[in-house]
């Protein structure tokens, strides 16, 4: 429901702390579109009327629904091990929940990329990655990958750092200039294992 989605966006997932990255799940974004459309109808001076807003919202929900199905199909061939995610910070929880991935660790155990990691946590995360056979670390295009590189070195040379768009859209031509493009790019990067 709209109230449940608003509460989720405002407060995050209570089990794992506040996670603002709700946009990493296109189904949840699709749930938000009608809420946004209703809000736009109360804005004076827009060059569109209520019917045009409703049509645009319906079209976008259909596009998001198709995107969700496309991502599900892209991820269908991934093994259980390939569905185990290590991230630079806790940004993929909603994506993991929607598409049946498991976040097994984060370099920065925080939903903010401004948090800090420590040596002991990195050693434990490296051991977990070795034990589970995880060979990818998902970083953020806009962030530094120094700590990710250090973790990858600890785990071994087979570890790859894959930079995703999790915090913002990209510039024109980046493959992430729109939300749908961003999610397609992220999906392709995750699926190409």
Buried (B, 14 or more C-beta within 10 A) or exposed (E): EEEEBEEBBEEBBEEEEEBBBBBBBBBBBBBBBBBEBBEBEEEEEEEEEEEEBBEBBEEBBEBBEEBBEBBBEBBEEBEEEBBBBBBBBBBBBBBBBBBEBEBBBBBBBBBEBEBEBEEEBBEEBBEBBBEBEBBBBBBBBEBEBEBBBBBBEBBEEEBEBBBBBBBEBBEEEEBBBEBBBBBBBBBEBBBEB
